[in-house]
Amino acid sequence: MAEKQAYDYITILKTLKQSGLSGSPPPNRTQVKYDDLESIEERVNRILGLINKKDRSATNMLFFVMYDIESNKVRRYISKYLLKKGCTRIQRSIFLADLSNSVYEEIKNDLKEVQSVYENKDSIIIVPISTDYIQSMKVIGQSIDIDLITHIKNTLFF
């Protein structure tokens, strides 16, 4: 039995474009299921675990990848691609990564090429961020005490 050929991400997207992805509405738009998305507490703990690792490489950089993509196929491929690259899903279309600068550049270049492959009104945003900003994050809409999770203690002096 012949082995299934593995295609790189850009080849897959170009194939999708050639098959009529651009300009053709999906006949039966399927709802994306996020049942496997962790609870907000688990996601916050995962974020903080990324930045509090003892063996965190000094050459790594933290960055968010956020997107607003109409096509279910493209959105699904991008989310799988980001997970495969080592990004952590924070929300449905927001990922956080703690990866080397070379992987950051690779992701940035691949996503730029994805954006240019087909006609769209989509947006993909990549935002480098410091650990200080991550540690000072606030979650609105859920009852999570980030200060308890991060073990930040505030002391007032009089």
C-alpha positions in Angstrom: 0.0 0.0 0.0 1.4 3.4 -1.0 2.2 5.9 1.7 0.1 9.0 1.8 2.1 11.9 0.6 2.5 14.8 3.1 1.9 18.2 1.7 3.2 21.4 3.2 0.7 24.0 4.4 1.1 26.4 1.5 0.7 23.7 -1.1 -2.6 22.7 0.6 -3.9 26.3 0.5 -2.9 26.7 -3.1 -4.8 23.5 -3.9 -7.8 24.8 -2.1 -7.6 28.0 -4.1 -7.4 26.1 -7.4 -10.4 24.0 -6.4 -12.5 27.2 -6.3 -12.2 28.3 -2.7 -12.2 32.0 -3.6 -15.6 33.5 -4.3 -17.6 30.4 -3.8 -19.8 30.2 -0.8 -19.8 26.8 1.0 -23.0 24.9 0.2 -23.6 23.6 3.7 -21.7 25.8 6.1 -20.7 23.6 9.0 -20.4 25.0 12.5 -16.9 24.6 14.0 -17.1 22.7 17.2 -14.9 23.9 20.1 -15.9 21.1 22.6 -12.2 20.3 23.0 -11.4 23.9 24.0 -10.2 23.8 27.6 -11.9 25.7 30.4 -10.8 29.3 31.0 -9.0 28.2 34.2 -7.0 25.6 32.3 -6.2 28.0 29.5 -5.0 30.6 32.1 -2.9 28.0 33.8 -1.4 26.9 30.5 -0.5 30.6 29.6 1.2 31.1 33.0 2.9 27.8 32.7 4.5 28.9 29.5 6.0 32.0 31.0 6.9 30.5 34.4 8.9 27.6 33.0 12.2 27.2 34.7 13.9 26.0 31.5 12.4 28.7 29.3 15.0 29.6 26.6 16.3 33.2 26.7 16.1 33.2 22.9 12.4 32.4 22.8 9.8 35.1 22.2 6.2 35.3 23.3 3.7 36.3 20.7 0.0 36.2 20.0 -1.5 35.1 16.7 -5.1 36.4 16.1 -7.2 36.0 13.1 -10.6 36.8 11.6 -11.0 34.4 8.7 -14.3 33.8 6.8 -13.5 30.5 5.2 -14.0 27.5 7.5 -11.4 25.5 5.5 -8.7 28.1 5.7 -9.5 28.8 9.4 -9.3 25.1 10.2 -6.0 24.7 8.4 -4.5 27.7 10.1 -5.5 26.6 13.5 -4.1 23.1 12.9 -0.9 24.7 11.5 -0.5 26.9 14.6 -1.1 24.0 17.0 1.4 21.8 15.0 4.0 24.6 15.3 3.6 24.6 19.1 1.2 27.5 19.6 -1.3 27.3 22.5 -5.0 28.1 21.7 -6.2 30.7 24.1 -9.6 31.4 22.5 -11.2 30.3 19.3 -9.1 32.5 17.1 -6.3 33.6 19.4 -3.1 31.6 20.0 -0.1 32.3 22.3 3.3 31.0 21.5 6.6 30.8 23.3 8.9 29.8 20.4 12.3 30.6 19.0 12.7 33.7 16.8 13.3 31.5 13.8 9.9 29.7 14.3 8.3 33.1 14.8 9.7 34.3 11.5 8.6 31.0 9.8 5.0 31.4 11.1 4.9 35.1 10.2 6.1 34.3 6.6 3.8 31.3 6.1 0.8 33.3 7.3 1.7 36.2 5.1 1.8 33.8 2.1 -1.6 32.3 3.2 -3.0 35.8 3.1 -1.8 36.4 -0.4 -2.9 33.0 -1.8 -6.6 33.8 -2.2 -8.8 36.9 -2.5 -10.2 37.7 0.9 -11.1 40.3 3.4 -9.5 38.3 6.2 -7.0 39.6 8.8 -4.2 37.9 10.7 -2.4 39.7 13.4 0.8 38.7 15.1 1.8 40.6 18.2 5.0 40.0 20.1 4.5 40.5 23.9 6.6 40.6 27.0 6.2 38.3 30.0 5.4 41.4 32.2 2.3 42.1 30.1 1.2 38.4 30.2 1.6 38.4 34.0 -0.5 41.5 34.4 -3.4 40.1 32.3 -6.9 40.3 33.5 -9.8 38.0 32.6 -13.1 39.7 32.2 -16.3 37.7 32.2 -15.2 34.7 34.2 -14.6 34.3 37.9 -10.9 33.7 37.9 -8.5 35.3 40.4 -5.3 35.7 38.3 -3.4 37.0 41.3 -4.0 33.7 43.1 -2.9 31.7 40.1 0.2 33.8 39.5 1.0 34.0 43.3 1.5 37.7 43.0 1.4 39.3 46.4 0.8 43.0 46.8 2.1 44.8 49.8 1.1 48.2 50.9 3.5 50.4 52.9 2.2 53.3 55.0 
